[in-house]
Amino acid sequence: MSFPAMPKAVHQFYEGSLAADAELWGAGFAEDALFHDPVGTEPMRGREEILARFRKVIPLFERFIGITPIEAYTSGGETAVSWRGAVVTAEGNPVNWSGISVFRLNEEGLIAEARLYFHKGAFAAQAQLGDH
């Protein structure tokens, strides 16, 4: 799969998601990163909390297809990415959603903050997960 051009840590975020590999998905985050998933909910704080969420979420699904980046724009130290996500629930129901993420990197090139914009209620209704 060919990704749009984006910084290494951001590329790794999507690569790990698509591989359903929690460790790869979270490895590009700084130790003290903030992760708003989605914006408007309490952010996760720190790489370990973010990794714990990824480790918990992936096994909830029969098939974790992941988040596919569509377009990426980098300017002023931030990268904005439009994307589409897909999973299949344990009951075999497909779930599709989309959104935009904005990543701010630190001086080491790691993700200092990630802000995801998508409708969590629409995702939860399709997935019938409640508030995970």
N, CA, C and O atoms as a GROMACS GRO file, in nm:
protein
  528
    1MET      N    1   0.084  -0.118   0.000
    1MET     CA    2   0.000   0.000   0.000
    1MET      C    3   0.088   0.124   0.000
    1MET      O    4   0.188   0.129   0.071
    2SER      N    5   0.053   0.220  -0.078
    2SER     CA    6   0.127   0.345  -0.085
    2SER      C    7   0.058   0.448   0.002
    2SER      O    8  -0.060   0.477  -0.016
    3PHE      N    9   0.132   0.504   0.096
    3PHE     CA   10   0.080   0.607   0.185
    3PHE      C   11   0.110   0.744   0.128
    3PHE      O   12   0.204   0.759   0.049
    4PRO      N   13   0.032   0.845   0.164
    4PRO     CA   14   0.072   0.981   0.131
    4PRO      C   15   0.200   1.014   0.209
    4PRO      O   16   0.230   0.951   0.310
    5ALA      N   17   0.275   1.113   0.162
    5ALA     CA   18   0.398   1.152   0.230
    5ALA      C   19   0.365   1.213   0.365
    5ALA      O   20   0.280   1.301   0.375
    6MET      N   21   0.433   1.166   0.469
    6MET     CA   22   0.414   1.219   0.604
    6MET      C   23   0.537   1.185   0.688
    6MET      O   24   0.613   1.095   0.652
    7PRO      N   25   0.557   1.254   0.800
    7PRO     CA   26   0.672   1.225   0.885
    7PRO      C   27   0.671   1.079   0.933
    7PRO      O   28   0.566   1.015   0.939
    8LYS      N   29   0.789   1.029   0.965
    8LYS     CA   30   0.807   0.889   1.002
    8LYS      C   31   0.713   0.843   1.114
    8LYS      O   32   0.650   0.738   1.102
    9ALA      N   33   0.704   0.919   1.223
    9ALA     CA   34   0.620   0.876   1.336
    9ALA      C   35   0.473   0.869   1.298
    9ALA      O   36   0.401   0.782   1.345
   10VAL      N   37   0.429   0.960   1.213
   10VAL     CA   38   0.290   0.960   1.168
   10VAL      C   39   0.266   0.840   1.075
   10VAL      O   40   0.165   0.772   1.084
   11HIS      N   41   0.360   0.817   0.986
   11HIS     CA   42   0.352   0.700   0.898
   11HIS      C   43   0.342   0.572   0.982
   11HIS      O   44   0.262   0.483   0.952
   12GLN      N   45   0.424   0.563   1.086
   12GLN     CA   46   0.425   0.446   1.174
   12GLN      C   47   0.290   0.428   1.243
   12GLN      O   48   0.247   0.314   1.263
   13PHE      N   49   0.224   0.537   1.280
   13PHE     CA   50   0.092   0.531   1.342
   13PHE      C   51  -0.005   0.453   1.252
   13PHE      O   52  -0.075   0.363   1.298
   14TYR      N   53  -0.007   0.489   1.124
   14TYR     CA   54  -0.099   0.422   1.031
   14TYR      C   55  -0.051   0.281   0.995
   14TYR      O   56  -0.132   0.189   0.984
   15GLU      N   57   0.077   0.264   0.978
   15GLU     CA   58   0.132   0.132   0.947
   15GLU      C   59   0.099   0.033   1.058
   15GLU      O   60   0.058  -0.080   1.030
   16GLY      N   61   0.116   0.075   1.183
   16GLY     CA   62   0.085  -0.013   1.296
   16GLY      C   63  -0.063  -0.044   1.307
   16GLY      O   64  -0.100  -0.157   1.339
   17SER      N   65  -0.146   0.055   1.280
   17SER     CA   66  -0.290   0.033   1.283
   17SER      C   67  -0.331  -0.070   1.178
   17SER      O   68  -0.405  -0.164   1.208
   18LEU      N   69  -0.282  -0.053   1.057
   18LEU     CA   70  -0.319  -0.144   0.948
   18LEU      C   71  -0.264  -0.285   0.969
   18LEU      O   72  -0.320  -0.382   0.917
   19ALA      N   73  -0.155  -0.297   1.044
   19ALA     CA   74  -0.098  -0.428   1.074
   19ALA      C   75  -0.161  -0.489   1.200
   19ALA      O   76  -0.129  -0.603   1.236
   20ALA      N   77  -0.251  -0.414   1.266
   20ALA     CA   78  -0.310  -0.456   1.394
   20ALA      C   79  -0.200  -0.492   1.493
   20ALA      O   80  -0.209  -0.590   1.566
   21ASP      N   81  -0.096  -0.409   1.494
   21ASP     CA   82   0.021  -0.428   1.579
   21ASP      C   83   0.026  -0.312   1.679
   21ASP      O   84   0.074  -0.204   1.645
   22ALA      N   85  -0.022  -0.335   1.800
   22ALA     CA   86  -0.030  -0.229   1.901
   22ALA      C   87   0.106  -0.166   1.929
   22ALA      O   88   0.116  -0.045   1.947
   23GLU      N   89   0.210  -0.248   1.934
   23GLU     CA   90   0.343  -0.196   1.967
   23GLU      C   91   0.393  -0.101   1.858
   23GLU      O   92   0.445   0.007   1.887
   24LEU      N   93   0.377  -0.140   1.732
   24LEU     CA   94   0.417  -0.055   1.621
   24LEU      C   95   0.329   0.070   1.615
   24LEU      O   96   0.378   0.180   1.592
   25TRP      N   97   0.200   0.053   1.635
   25TRP     CA   98   0.103   0.162   1.632
   25TRP      C   99   0.140   0.270   1.732
   25TRP      O  100   0.131   0.389   1.701
   26GLY      N  101   0.183   0.231   1.850
   26GLY     CA  102   0.211   0.328   1.956
   26GLY      C  103   0.356   0.371   1.968
   26GLY      O  104   0.385   0.464   2.043
   27ALA      N  105   0.447   0.307   1.897
   27ALA     CA  106   0.590   0.334   1.914
   27ALA      C  107   0.631   0.475   1.873
   27ALA      O  108   0.734   0.524   1.920
   28GLY      N  109   0.556   0.540   1.787
   28GLY     CA  110   0.592   0.674   1.742
   28GLY      C  111   0.552   0.785   1.837
   28GLY      O  112   0.580   0.902   1.812
   29PHE      N  113   0.486   0.749   1.948
   29PHE     CA  114   0.445   0.849   2.047
   29PHE      C  115   0.558   0.879   2.145
   29PHE      O  116   0.632   0.789   2.185
   30ALA      N  117   0.572   1.005   2.182
   30ALA     CA  118   0.667   1.045   2.286
   30ALA      C  119   0.620   0.989   2.420
   30ALA      O  120   0.502   0.959   2.438
   31GLU      N  121   0.712   0.974   2.513
   31GLU     CA  122   0.678   0.922   2.646
   31GLU      C  123   0.566   1.000   2.712
   31GLU      O  124   0.482   0.942   2.782
   32ASP      N  125   0.563   1.132   2.692
   32ASP     CA  126   0.465   1.219   2.757
   32ASP      C  127   0.356   1.268   2.662
   32ASP      O  128   0.297   1.373   2.685
   33ALA      N  129   0.330   1.194   2.557
   33ALA     CA  130   0.234   1.235   2.453
   33ALA      C  131   0.092   1.247   2.507
   33ALA      O  132   0.056   1.186   2.608
   34LEU      N  133   0.013   1.328   2.439
   34LEU     CA  134  -0.131   1.337   2.462
   34LEU      C  135  -0.200   1.279   2.339
   34LEU      O  136  -0.158   1.305   2.226
   35PHE      N  137  -0.306   1.202   2.361
   35PHE     CA  138  -0.380   1.140   2.250
   35PHE      C  139  -0.529   1.162   2.274
   35PHE      O  140  -0.587   1.103   2.366
   36HIS      N  141  -0.590   1.247   2.192
   36HIS     CA  142  -0.733   1.277   2.199
   36HIS      C  143  -0.803   1.186   2.098
   36HIS      O  144  -0.792   1.208   1.977
   37ASP      N  145  -0.875   1.086   2.146
   37ASP     CA  146  -0.934   0.984   2.059
   37ASP      C  147  -1.080   0.960   2.093
   37ASP      O  148  -1.112   0.866   2.166
   38PRO      N  149  -1.171   1.045   2.042
   38PRO     CA  150  -1.155   1.163   1.959
   38PRO      C  151  -1.144   1.290   2.045
   38PRO      O  152  -1.154   1.285   2.167
   39VAL      N  153  -1.124   1.403   1.976
   39VAL     CA  154  -1.124   1.532   2.042
   39VAL      C  155  -1.258   1.548   2.112
   39VAL      O  156  -1.362   1.513   2.057
   40GLY      N  157  -1.255   1.599   2.234
   40GLY     CA  158  -1.378   1.615   2.312
   40GLY      C  159  -1.389   1.512   2.422
   40GLY      O  160  -1.470   1.527   2.514
   41THR      N  161  -1.308   1.406   2.414
   41THR     CA  162  -1.303   1.307   2.521
   41THR      C  163  -1.175   1.331   2.601
   41THR      O  164  -1.084   1.399   2.553
   42GLU      N  165  -1.168   1.277   2.719
   42GLU     CA  166  -1.049   1.292   2.804
   42GLU      C  167  -0.928   1.231   2.731
   42GLU      O  168  -0.933   1.114   2.692
   43PRO      N  169  -0.822   1.308   2.713
   43PRO     CA  170  -0.707   1.254   2.639
   43PRO      C  171  -0.632   1.147   2.720
   43PRO      O  172  -0.627   1.152   2.842
   44MET      N  173  -0.576   1.054   2.648
   44MET     CA  174  -0.483   0.958   2.708
   44MET      C  175  -0.351   1.032   2.726
   44MET      O  176  -0.314   1.116   2.644
   45ARG      N  177  -0.281   1.001   2.833
   45ARG     CA  178  -0.157   1.071   2.867
   45ARG      C  179  -0.042   0.973   2.877
   45ARG      O  180  -0.041   0.885   2.963
   46GLY      N  181   0.054   0.990   2.788
   46GLY     CA  182   0.175   0.908   2.792
   46GLY      C  183   0.167   0.786   2.702
   46GLY      O  184   0.060   0.730   2.679
   47ARG      N  185   0.284   0.747   2.651
   47ARG     CA  186   0.293   0.633   2.559
   47ARG      C  187   0.236   0.506   2.620
   47ARG      O  188   0.168   0.430   2.551
   48GLU      N  189   0.261   0.481   2.748
   48GLU     CA  190   0.213   0.356   2.808
   48GLU      C  191   0.061   0.348   2.812
   48GLU      O  192   0.005   0.241   2.786
   49GLU      N  193  -0.006   0.458   2.844
   49GLU     CA  194  -0.153   0.458   2.845
   49GLU      C  195  -0.207   0.440   2.703
   49GLU      O  196  -0.306   0.371   2.682
   50ILE      N  197  -0.141   0.503   2.607
   50ILE     CA  198  -0.182   0.490   2.466
   50ILE      C  199  -0.163   0.346   2.420
   50ILE      O  200  -0.253   0.289   2.357
   51LEU      N  201  -0.048   0.287   2.450
   51LEU     CA  202  -0.025   0.147   2.413
   51LEU      C  203  -0.126   0.054   2.478
   51LEU      O  204  -0.174  -0.041   2.415
   52ALA      N  205  -0.159   0.080   2.605
   52ALA     CA  206  -0.257  -0.004   2.675
   52ALA      C  207  -0.391   0.000   2.603
   52ALA      O  208  -0.459  -0.103   2.592
   53ARG      N  209  -0.431   0.118   2.553
   53ARG     CA  210  -0.558   0.129   2.480
   53ARG      C  211  -0.552   0.049   2.350
   53ARG      O  212  -0.646  -0.023   2.318
   54PHE      N  213  -0.442   0.062   2.275
   54PHE     CA  214  -0.430  -0.012   2.150
   54PHE      C  215  -0.433  -0.163   2.176
   54PHE      O  216  -0.497  -0.237   2.102
   55ARG      N  217  -0.364  -0.207   2.280
   55ARG     CA  218  -0.363  -0.350   2.315
   55ARG      C  219  -0.502  -0.400   2.350
   55ARG      O  220  -0.535  -0.515   2.325
   56LYS      N  221  -0.584  -0.314   2.409
   56LYS     CA  222  -0.719  -0.350   2.450
   56LYS      C  223  -0.815  -0.350   2.331
   56LYS      O  224  -0.900  -0.439   2.320
   57VAL      N  225  -0.802  -0.251   2.242
   57VAL     CA  226  -0.898  -0.232   2.133
   57VAL      C  227  -0.886  -0.338   2.025
   57VAL      O  228  -0.988  -0.392   1.980
   58ILE      N  229  -0.766  -0.370   1.982
   58ILE     CA  230  -0.748  -0.463   1.869
   58ILE      C  231  -0.820  -0.595   1.890
   58ILE      O  232  -0.891  -0.640   1.800
   59PRO      N  233  -0.806  -0.661   2.007
   59PRO     CA  234  -0.872  -0.792   2.025
   59PRO      C  235  -1.025  -0.786   2.037
   59PRO      O  236  -1.090  -0.891   2.037
   60LEU      N  237  -1.084  -0.666   2.047
   60LEU     CA  238  -1.229  -0.656   2.056
   60LEU      C  239  -1.298  -0.697   1.926
   60LEU      O  240  -1.419  -0.723   1.924
   61PHE      N  241  -1.222  -0.704   1.817
   61PHE     CA  242  -1.280  -0.726   1.686
   61PHE      C  243  -1.236  -0.858   1.625
   61PHE      O  244  -1.124  -0.905   1.648
   62GLU      N  245  -1.326  -0.917   1.546
   62GLU     CA  246  -1.291  -1.038   1.471
   62GLU      C  247  -1.178  -1.006   1.374
   62GLU      O  248  -1.084  -1.084   1.357
   63ARG      N  249  -1.190  -0.889   1.312
   63ARG     CA  250  -1.086  -0.846   1.218
   63ARG      C  251  -1.065  -0.697   1.237
   63ARG      O  252  -1.157  -0.617   1.219
   64PHE      N  253  -0.945  -0.660   1.272
   64PHE     CA  254  -0.909  -0.519   1.286
   64PHE      C  255  -0.838  -0.479   1.158
   64PHE      O  256  -0.718  -0.503   1.142
   65ILE      N  257  -0.912  -0.418   1.066
   65ILE     CA  258  -0.857  -0.383   0.935
   65ILE      C  259  -0.768  -0.260   0.947
   65ILE      O  260  -0.666  -0.251   0.879
   66GLY      N  261  -0.806  -0.166   1.032
   66GLY     CA  262  -0.721  -0.053   1.062
   66GLY      C  263  -0.765   0.079   1.001
   66GLY      O  264  -0.873   0.091   0.943
   67ILE      N  265  -0.676   0.176   1.017
   67ILE     CA  266  -0.702   0.312   0.972
   67ILE      C  267  -0.611   0.341   0.853
   67ILE      O  268  -0.489   0.336   0.863
   68THR      N  269  -0.672   0.371   0.740
   68THR     CA  270  -0.599   0.395   0.615
   68THR      C  271  -0.589   0.545   0.588
   68THR      O  272  -0.692   0.611   0.576
   69PRO      N  273  -0.468   0.600   0.578
   69PRO     CA  274  -0.455   0.742   0.546
   69PRO      C  275  -0.489   0.767   0.399
   69PRO      O  276  -0.452   0.689   0.311
   70ILE      N  277  -0.559   0.876   0.374
   70ILE     CA  278  -0.600   0.912   0.238
   70ILE      C  279  -0.514   1.027   0.186
   70ILE      O  280  -0.451   1.016   0.081
   71GLU      N  281  -0.512   1.137   0.261
   71GLU     CA  282  -0.432   1.253   0.224
   71GLU      C  283  -0.362   1.306   0.349
   71GLU      O  284  -0.414   1.292   0.460
   72ALA      N  285  -0.245   1.365   0.331
   72ALA     CA  286  -0.170   1.422   0.442
   72ALA      C  287  -0.115   1.558   0.403
   72ALA      O  288  -0.072   1.579   0.289
   73TYR      N  289  -0.117   1.649   0.498
   73TYR     CA  290  -0.067   1.784   0.478
   73TYR      C  291   0.019   1.821   0.597
   73TYR      O  292  -0.027   1.812   0.711
   74THR      N  293   0.142   1.862   0.572
   74THR     CA  294   0.232   1.902   0.680
   74THR      C  295   0.265   2.049   0.664
   74THR      O  296   0.308   2.094   0.558
   75SER      N  297   0.245   2.124   0.774
   75SER     CA  298   0.273   2.267   0.773
   75SER      C  299   0.286   2.314   0.916
   75SER      O  300   0.210   2.272   1.004
   76GLY      N  301   0.382   2.403   0.940
   76GLY     CA  302   0.394   2.463   1.072
   76GLY      C  303   0.418   2.365   1.185
   76GLY      O  304   0.373   2.389   1.297
   77GLY      N  305   0.486   2.256   1.158
   77GLY     CA  306   0.516   2.158   1.263
   77GLY      C  307   0.404   2.061   1.293
   77GLY      O  308   0.415   1.982   1.386
   78GLU      N  309   0.297   2.067   1.217
   78GLU     CA  310   0.187   1.973   1.237
   78GLU      C  311   0.155   1.902   1.106
   78GLU      O  312   0.180   1.954   0.997
   79THR      N  313   0.101   1.782   1.120
   79THR     CA  314   0.057   1.705   1.004
   79THR      C  315  -0.090   1.670   1.022
   79THR      O  316  -0.128   1.611   1.124
   80ALA      N  317  -0.172   1.706   0.924
   80ALA     CA  318  -0.314   1.671   0.924
   80ALA      C  319  -0.334   1.560   0.822
   80ALA      O  320  -0.283   1.566   0.711
   81VAL      N  321  -0.410   1.458   0.862
   81VAL     CA  322  -0.430   1.341   0.776
   81VAL      C  323  -0.579   1.307   0.773
   81VAL      O  324  -0.642   1.291   0.877
   82SER      N  325  -0.635   1.297   0.652
   82SER     CA  326  -0.770   1.243   0.640
   82SER      C  327  -0.757   1.092   0.626
   82SER      O  328  -0.661   1.042   0.567
   83TRP      N  329  -0.852   1.018   0.682
   83TRP     CA  330  -0.840   0.872   0.685
   83TRP      C  331  -0.977   0.806   0.685
   83TRP      O  332  -1.081   0.869   0.705
   84ARG      N  333  -0.972   0.675   0.662
   84ARG     CA  334  -1.089   0.587   0.675
   84ARG      C  335  -1.049   0.468   0.761
   84ARG      O  336  -0.939   0.415   0.749
   85GLY      N  337  -1.141   0.426   0.847
   85GLY     CA  338  -1.115   0.312   0.933
   85GLY      C  339  -1.215   0.201   0.907
   85GLY      O  340  -1.328   0.226   0.864
   86ALA      N  341  -1.173   0.078   0.935
   86ALA     CA  342  -1.263  -0.036   0.915
   86ALA      C  343  -1.224  -0.149   1.011
   86ALA      O  344  -1.107  -0.178   1.033
   87VAL      N  345  -1.328  -0.211   1.066
   87VAL     CA  346  -1.311  -0.330   1.149
   87VAL      C  347  -1.431  -0.421   1.122
   87VAL      O  348  -1.530  -0.379   1.062
   88VAL      N  349  -1.422  -0.544   1.168
   88VAL     CA  350  -1.534  -0.636   1.165
   88VAL      C  351  -1.554  -0.682   1.309
   88VAL      O  352  -1.460  -0.731   1.372
   89THR      N  353  -1.676  -0.667   1.360
   89THR     CA  354  -1.703  -0.702   1.500
   89THR      C  355  -1.695  -0.853   1.520
   89THR      O  356  -1.692  -0.930   1.424
   90ALA      N  357  -1.693  -0.894   1.646
   90ALA     CA  358  -1.691  -1.036   1.680
   90ALA      C  359  -1.814  -1.108   1.624
   90ALA      O  360  -1.811  -1.228   1.601
   91GLU      N  361  -1.924  -1.032   1.603
   91GLU     CA  362  -2.047  -1.089   1.547
   91GLU      C  363  -2.045  -1.090   1.395
   91GLU      O  364  -2.142  -1.135   1.333
   92GLY      N  365  -1.938  -1.041   1.334
   92GLY     CA  366  -1.926  -1.040   1.189
   92GLY      C  367  -1.981  -0.916   1.121
   92GLY      O  368  -1.993  -0.914   0.998
   93ASN      N  369  -2.015  -0.813   1.197
   93ASN     CA  370  -2.070  -0.690   1.139
   93ASN      C  371  -1.959  -0.594   1.098
   93ASN      O  372  -1.869  -0.567   1.178
   94PRO      N  373  -1.963  -0.542   0.976
   94PRO     CA  374  -1.862  -0.445   0.933
   94PRO      C  375  -1.889  -0.308   0.996
   94PRO      O  376  -2.004  -0.266   1.012
   95VAL      N  377  -1.782  -0.240   1.031
   95VAL     CA  378  -1.788  -0.105   1.086
   95VAL      C  379  -1.693  -0.019   1.003
   95VAL      O  380  -1.575  -0.051   0.990
   96ASN      N  381  -1.745   0.089   0.948
   96ASN     CA  382  -1.665   0.182   0.868
   96ASN      C  383  -1.684   0.321   0.926
   96ASN      O  384  -1.796   0.359   0.959
   97TRP      N  385  -1.577   0.397   0.937
   97TRP     CA  386  -1.584   0.534   0.984
   97TRP      C  387  -1.469   0.612   0.922
   97TRP      O  388  -1.376   0.554   0.866
   98SER      N  389  -1.476   0.743   0.932
   98SER     CA  390  -1.370   0.825   0.874
   98SER      C  391  -1.349   0.948   0.960
   98SER      O  392  -1.431   0.981   1.046
   99GLY      N  393  -1.238   1.015   0.936
   99GLY     CA  394  -1.211   1.134   1.013
   99GLY      C  395  -1.084   1.203   0.967
   99GLY      O  396  -1.029   1.174   0.860
  100ILE      N  397  -1.040   1.293   1.050
  100ILE     CA  398  -0.917   1.368   1.028
  100ILE      C  399  -0.838   1.366   1.157
  100ILE      O  400  -0.895   1.380   1.265
  101SER      N  401  -0.708   1.348   1.145
  101SER     CA  402  -0.619   1.352   1.261
  101SER      C  403  -0.518   1.463   1.241
  101SER      O  404  -0.472   1.488   1.129
  102VAL      N  405  -0.482   1.528   1.351
  102VAL     CA  406  -0.379   1.630   1.348
  102VAL      C  407  -0.271   1.589   1.448
  102VAL      O  408  -0.299   1.568   1.566
  103PHE      N  409  -0.149   1.577   1.398
  103PHE     CA  410  -0.035   1.534   1.479
  103PHE      C  411   0.062   1.650   1.498
  103PHE      O  412   0.096   1.720   1.402
  104ARG      N  413   0.107   1.669   1.621
  104ARG     CA  414   0.214   1.766   1.650
  104ARG      C  415   0.334   1.685   1.698
  104ARG      O  416   0.323   1.606   1.792
  105LEU      N  417   0.448   1.705   1.634
  105LEU     CA  418   0.568   1.629   1.669
  105LEU      C  419   0.658   1.711   1.761
  105LEU      O  420   0.656   1.835   1.759
  106ASN      N  421   0.737   1.641   1.841
  106ASN     CA  422   0.836   1.709   1.926
  106ASN      C  423   0.968   1.722   1.850
  106ASN      O  424   0.977   1.686   1.733
  107GLU      N  425   1.069   1.773   1.918
  107GLU     CA  426   1.200   1.797   1.854
  107GLU      C  427   1.266   1.668   1.807
  107GLU      O  428   1.348   1.670   1.715
  108GLU      N  429   1.232   1.555   1.869
  108GLU     CA  430   1.289   1.425   1.831
  108GLU      C  431   1.213   1.359   1.716
  108GLU      O  432   1.249   1.250   1.672
  109GLY      N  433   1.108   1.424   1.670
  109GLY     CA  434   1.029   1.368   1.560
  109GLY      C  435   0.924   1.268   1.606
  109GLY      O  436   0.865   1.198   1.523
  110LEU      N  437   0.898   1.259   1.737
  110LEU     CA  438   0.795   1.170   1.790
  110LEU      C  439   0.665   1.248   1.807
  110LEU      O  440   0.666   1.371   1.814
  111ILE      N  441   0.554   1.177   1.812
  111ILE     CA  442   0.423   1.240   1.826
  111ILE      C  443   0.410   1.292   1.969
  111ILE      O  444   0.408   1.215   2.065
  112ALA      N  445   0.400   1.424   1.983
  112ALA     CA  446   0.380   1.487   2.113
  112ALA      C  447   0.231   1.495   2.145
  112ALA      O  448   0.191   1.485   2.261
  113GLU      N  449   0.151   1.515   2.041
  113GLU     CA  450   0.006   1.522   2.058
  113GLU      C  451  -0.062   1.478   1.930
  113GLU      O  452  -0.022   1.516   1.820
  114ALA      N  453  -0.167   1.398   1.945
  114ALA     CA  454  -0.249   1.354   1.832
  114ALA      C  455  -0.394   1.386   1.867
  114ALA      O  456  -0.443   1.350   1.974
  115ARG      N  457  -0.460   1.454   1.774
  115ARG     CA  458  -0.601   1.490   1.791
  115ARG      C  459  -0.680   1.428   1.677
  115ARG      O  460  -0.662   1.464   1.561
  116LEU      N  461  -0.768   1.332   1.712
  116LEU     CA  462  -0.851   1.266   1.612
  116LEU      C  463  -0.990   1.327   1.614
  116LEU      O  464  -1.050   1.346   1.719
  117TYR      N  465  -1.040   1.358   1.494
  117TYR     CA  466  -1.173   1.416   1.478
  117TYR      C  467  -1.258   1.316   1.401
  117TYR      O  468  -1.236   1.291   1.283
  118PHE      N  469  -1.356   1.258   1.472
  118PHE     CA  470  -1.454   1.168   1.410
  118PHE      C  471  -1.571   1.157   1.506
  118PHE      O  472  -1.561   1.198   1.621
  119HIS      N  473  -1.681   1.102   1.460
  119HIS     CA  474  -1.801   1.090   1.542
  119HIS      C  475  -1.797   0.958   1.618
  119HIS      O  476  -1.829   0.853   1.562
  120LYS      N  477  -1.757   0.964   1.744
  120LYS     CA  478  -1.743   0.842   1.825
  120LYS      C  479  -1.876   0.770   1.843
  120LYS      O  480  -1.880   0.647   1.847
  121GLY      N  481  -1.985   0.845   1.854
  121GLY     CA  482  -2.116   0.783   1.870
  121GLY      C  483  -2.157   0.701   1.750
  121GLY      O  484  -2.216   0.594   1.765
  122ALA      N  485  -2.126   0.750   1.630
  122ALA     CA  486  -2.158   0.675   1.508
  122ALA      C  487  -2.076   0.547   1.502
  122ALA      O  488  -2.127   0.442   1.464
  123PHE      N  489  -1.948   0.556   1.541
  123PHE     CA  490  -1.864   0.436   1.545
  123PHE      C  491  -1.920   0.336   1.646
  123PHE      O  492  -1.937   0.218   1.614
  124ALA      N  493  -1.949   0.381   1.767
  124ALA     CA  494  -1.998   0.293   1.874
  124ALA      C  495  -2.131   0.228   1.836
  124ALA      O  496  -2.154   0.112   1.867
  125ALA      N  497  -2.219   0.303   1.768
  125ALA     CA  498  -2.348   0.247   1.728
  125ALA      C  499  -2.330   0.134   1.628
  125ALA      O  500  -2.397   0.031   1.638
  126GLN      N  501  -2.240   0.152   1.532
  126GLN     CA  502  -2.214   0.046   1.436
  126GLN      C  503  -2.150  -0.074   1.502
  126GLN      O  504  -2.187  -0.189   1.475
  127ALA      N  505  -2.054  -0.047   1.592
  127ALA     CA  506  -1.980  -0.154   1.656
  127ALA      C  507  -2.057  -0.216   1.772
  127ALA      O  508  -2.023  -0.325   1.818
  128GLN      N  509  -2.159  -0.148   1.819
  128GLN     CA  510  -2.238  -0.192   1.936
  128GLN      C  511  -2.147  -0.220   2.053
  128GLN      O  512  -2.161  -0.322   2.122
  129LEU      N  513  -2.053  -0.126   2.077
  129LEU     CA  514  -1.956  -0.144   2.184
  129LEU      C  515  -1.988  -0.062   2.308
  129LEU      O  516  -1.925  -0.083   2.411
  130GLY      N  517  -2.080   0.028   2.301
  130GLY     CA  518  -2.103   0.118   2.413
  130GLY      C  519  -1.994   0.221   2.415
  130GLY      O  520  -1.964   0.280   2.310
  131ASP      N  521  -1.932   0.246   2.529
  131ASP     CA  522  -1.831   0.352   2.541
  131ASP      C  523  -1.695   0.296   2.577
  131ASP      O  524  -1.649   0.313   2.689
  132HIS      N  525  -1.631   0.227   2.482
  132HIS     CA  526  -1.499   0.169   2.507
  132HIS      C  527  -1.393   0.270   2.486
  132HIS      O  528  -1.275   0.241   2.502
   0.00000   0.00000   0.00000
